[in-house]
Amino acid sequence: MATSPTATTWRRQRIVVGADGSAEAREALRWTARLAGPWHAEVVVVHAVGLLEALDGRLVAAHHEQARIERVVADQWCTPLRGTGCSHRVVVRDGVPADVLRQVAVAEAADLVVVGSRGIGATPGLALGSTSLHLLQLAPCPVLVVTAPRDATRDITMREIVLAVDSATPTTRAADLISDLAALDDVRVTIVHAVEEVPVFPLGPETTISSQGETDAPERDRARLTPLTRRLDQHGIRSELRVERGPAPDVVVATATALDADLVVVGSAHPSHSPDPLYDSTSRQIVARIGRPTLVVPETWTRAPPPAPTPRKKPTMRSNDVAAEALQASPTSAPAGSDSTTSSAPGPATASAASSRRADERRHR
C-alpha cells in the first residue's frame, strides 16, 4: 500500500455529502464513510428541502417539520457513518439541492463533495441525477458521483483506478488526490488519454503537414503525459499509460469496463468553451454513461492550506518569579580551578571565623 506524503501536511479534511434517502444517496454515504474514517475527516451531511417533505408515508410542510427531518437524517440516513471514528453533523436547508450543496461546500471550505446519481429521493421532483450533473459545473472542489451498487453488502475498494485526462497537459491535481486514495488501498492506476480524429481540410500542400501531425499525435501526447506517471511513481503507485484514438467518453468507458474499475478519476485541465459546458463536457458524458463511481477533479482546484499554528503566549510572571529567574540567570562566578557546583552561600568555616572576631571585639571593650 502506498503512503501519501502530502496527506499529513494538510489540515483536517472536510467532506460534504448529499443525503435524500435514496439508494444512491446511501451509497454516497457509504463511500464517504470509507474515505472519512482513514482520513479522520469531518463530514457534513446536507439535505435540501422544498415546500413538502415525505415523513411517515405522507407529505408534510417542510418548514413546520424541520426538527423531525433533521432527526430522520441523523438517526436513519447517517447509519453508514457510525463506527468510522469520524465526526459528522447534519445541515438541513431550504433550496434546490445543487445550490444548497454548493453553498455548504463553499462555506465549509470542503475538500470533497460526494453525491449520488439518479436518486429521486424522498421528495418528488428533486432528482439527484440533475444535482450531480450541476455540481460538476458549480462545485469549487472535486466531486465524487456514485450510483446505486449492484451489491450494497460488498466492501468498497479502490484497487483498480482509471485516470482519464481530457487534454495532453498532465493533470497534477488528480494525481495528487489519487495519492491520498492510495493510502487506503493497494492501488493500480491506468492513465487513459484519447486522441480524437480531426479531419484535415482543405486539400493542398498544408494537408500533408497536418496529416503527419495527426499521425504523430499519440506519441506526442504520450511524451507530454509521461511526467504524470513519474509523479505517481514518486508516491509508490503502480501506473500504466494508454493513449488511444477515438472520442474520449468512448475510450474511457471502454477502458473502465474492460478493467472492471472500482473508481474512475477524471482530471479536467481546461474548462469547456461550449455555450452550454454542463451538457457538452467530457466529464458530464463520462459520468452519465459509465455507471461507476467517478471522481471529477478540476485542475484549477487548490486544497486549502493547513491553519497557521497559534503562537504560544509567554506566561506573565510575578515579581518574585522575575527576581528568581534573574538570580538563576546570573550565578556567582567560581574561582579558577574550583568546583562549578559550589554554592555562593557562606560555609561553616567562614561563619566560625566571623563569630570569633565578634567575641574578641566584645572583650576589648
N, C-alpha and C positions, 0 to 999 in steps of 0.2 A: 504494500500500500504506500502510495506516495504521500509526502507531507508537504503542506503549503507553507513556505517561509513567509508569506505575506499575511496569512490569516491572523497571526498573533499580533501584528503591528496595527491593525485597525481597531477602532472602538468596537464595543459590543454590537453585534449586528442586529438589525431590526427587520422583521418580515411582516408585511401586511397581506392578509389573506381574505378573500371574499367568501361569505357564507350565505346560503339561501335555502338550505335544507335539501337540495337536490343530491343525486348520487355523484354528479360531477363535483359539486362543492365539497362533499365528504371526501372525495379523492384528493381534492386540493388541500384539505386539512391533513390528510394522511401524509402527503408529500411535505407539507410544512413541518409536521412532527418529525419526519425523517431528517430534515435539514436542521431544524431548530435545536434538537437535542445535542448532537455532537458539536454544533457551533455555539451552544449556550446563548442562542439568540432570544431576543424578546419578541413576542408575537402579538400583533394587533389584529383581532378578528373583527371584520367590518360587515355589517348588514345594512343595506339600504332599504328603506320602507317607503311605500307610496301612501295613497289615501286609505287603502284597505289592506289588511293582512289576514292570512288564514291562521286561525287559532282554534284548536279543538274541533276541527272539521267545519268551521263556519267563518265567514268573513266579518271582521270587526274593524272599527275605525282605529287606525294605527296610532294616532296621536293620543287616544284615550287609553291605549293598552301598551304603551312603550315599556313600562316596568316589566310586564309579563313577557313581552317579546325578548327583552334582554335576558330574562331568566331562561327562556327556551334556548336561546343562542348559547348561553353559558353552560347550562346543565345538560342539554341534549346534543347540540351540534358540535360542541368543543370536546367531545369524548376522545377523539384521537390524540389530543394534546396532553391528556393526563398521563402521568408516569414518565414523561420525557425529561423532567427536571428543568424545563424552561418556564419562564413566567409568561403569562398571557392575560390580556384584558379585552373587553368587548366594547365596540363602538357601534351604536345604532343611531342612524341619522337619516333624516328625510332627504329624498332626492333620487336622481337617476343613478343606477349602480356604478356606471363607468365614471361619472363625475364625482360621486362620493368617494370611490376608491382612489381616484387621482388626488383629490383634495387631502385625504388622510395620508397618502403616500408622501405628498409634499410636506405636510405639517409635521410628520414623524421622521422626515429625512430617511425614508425607507431604503434599504439596500436591495430589497426584492419584493415584488408583488406576485402572489400566487392566486390563480383564478381557474375555475372550472369552465369548460367549454360546452355549450349547447345544453346547459341545465336550465329548465324553465322555472325551477324554484317553486316556492310556495305561493307566490303572488302572480296571478295571471298577467301576461303581457310584459313581464320583466325577464326577457330571455337573456340568460347569462352568456349565450353564444355571442350575441352582439356586444355584450360587455367586454369579453375578452378581446374581440377584434378592435374595438375602440381603444382599449388600453394599450394595444401595441403602438398606437399613434400618439396617445396622450401621456402615458406614464413617464415620469422623469428618471426611471431606473429600469433594470432588467425585469421582464415579465415572464413568469413560468405559466404556461397554459397546459392544463391536463384534461383528459377525457375520462369518462366512466371506465373502470377497469373491467377486463374480461373475468378476472378473479379477484374480488376485493379482499380475500384472505391471504393472497400472495404477498410476501415481503417485498418492499420497494428496494430495488438495487439500481446502481448506476455504473455497471461494469462495462457496458458497451455504449459509447457515446459517439454520435456523428456530429461533427462540427462543420456546418455549412457556411462558407464565406461567399458573399454576393458580389465581391469585387476582387481584383488582383492585389489589393492592398491588405497586408496582414492585419487581422482584427485582434489586437493585443488584449483588449478588454475582455473579450470572450475567452481567450486563452488563460488569462489570469483568474477568471471566475471558475473555469474548469479545474484549475489547480486547487481551488478550495474544495470542489467536489471530490477530487482525487484523494483528499484526506479521509473521506468516508468509505470509499470502496477501492478495490484494485481495478483501476480504470484503464481501458484501452480506447484511444481516440482515433477515429478515421476522419481526416480532414477532406472535405469534398468541395471542389470548385468546378462550376460548369462554364464551359466556353460555348456561347451561343453562336450559331451560324449567322454571319452578316452578309447579305447579298452585296456584290460588288458592281456598282454602276457608276458612270456609263462605260461602255466598251471603249477601249483605246489603250494607249501606252501605259496610263496610270493603273489600268486594271491588273496588269501583270504584277506590279509592285504591291497593290492592295491584296491580291490573291496570295502572294507569298507571305504577306503579313498575317493573313488568316491561317495559313498553313502552319506558321511558326507560333501562333498564339498559345497553344497548350504548353509548349516548352518554355515560352517566355513567362507565362503566368506561374508555371511550376517554380521557376527560378525566383520569382518575386515572393512566393509563399513559403519557400524553404526556411526563412528565419522564424516562421511560426512553429515549425516542427522543432527547431532548436530551442525555442522558448519553452515548449512543453517538455523537452528532454531535460532542461535545467531543473524542472520540478520533479524529475524522475517518472514521467508519464510516457508510456509507450504510445507511439503515434505512427500513422501511415498517411501519406498524402496521395489523393487521387484527383487528377484533372481530367474531366471527361467532356465530350461535346454533347450539346443538347440544351433545351430550356432548363433553367435552374430548378424550378419546382419538380420537374420530371426526374432529373438526375438525383436530387436529394431524396425524394420519396422512394425511388427505386433502390437507392443505396441503403436507406434505413430499413426498408422491408427485407432486403436480402440479408442484412446483418442482424435482423431482429433487435434493433437498437432499443436500449432502455430509455434513452434520452437523446433528443436532437437539440443542438445548440446552434442558433442562427446568429452569426456575427454580422450586424448591419453597419457597414462602414460609411455609407453615404445615404442621406435621406432621398426618398423618391422625388423626382421632379414632375411627377404626373399631376394633372389638375385635381385628381382625387387619390392621393397617395394611400389612403386606407384600403381602398378596394383594388389597387393595382400593384401593391408592393409584393416583392418576393416573399417576405416574411408572412404576410397575410395568406398568400396562396399555399405556402407550406403548412401553416397551422390548420388551415381549413381542410386540407386534403390528407394529411399524414396520419391522423388518428393515433398519435403517440404524444407523450409529454414533450413539449417544445419550449425551450428557453430562448427568448429573444433578447440579445444584449446590444444596445446601441453603442457604437464606438465613441460617441460624444459623452457617454456617461462616465462620471468620476465618482468613486466611492468617497463618502465623507471622511475626512481625516480624524484620527483619534483626538479627543479633547486634550487641551494643554494641561499639564499637571498643575494642580493648585499649589502655589508657593506656601511653604510652611512658615508660620509666624513664630518669631523668637519669643519665648515666654517672658513676660515682664518680671524683673527681679526686684525683691525688696532691698532696702538699703544695706541690711546686714549681709544679704547674699552677694551684693556687689563688693562689699569690703572683703568678704571671704574669698571671692573669686580673684580680687586684686592681690590678696596675700598669697594665694596659691600660684598666681602668675609671676610673682617676684620673690622667689625664695632667697634666703641669705646665702651669699657665696661662701663655699667652704674653702679653707686654706689648701694650697697646693699639696698634693700627696695625701690629703685626709680622705676619710670615707664619705662618699657623696650623700649617704643617708643620715649623716649626723644632724641632730636637731639643733635649732638655734636657741633653745631654752637653756638656762644655766644648769650645770651639772652639780652633783653633790659636793665635789671638791671646791668649786667656786663659792658655793653657799657657805661652807665651813670657814673659809678664809675671811669672808666678809663679816661673819659673826665674831671671829677673834678680834678683828680690828675695832669693832664697836665696843667690845669688853675692855680693851686697853684704853680707849678714849675715856670711858667712864671712870677707870681707876685713877688716871692722871688728873681728872677734875677734882 
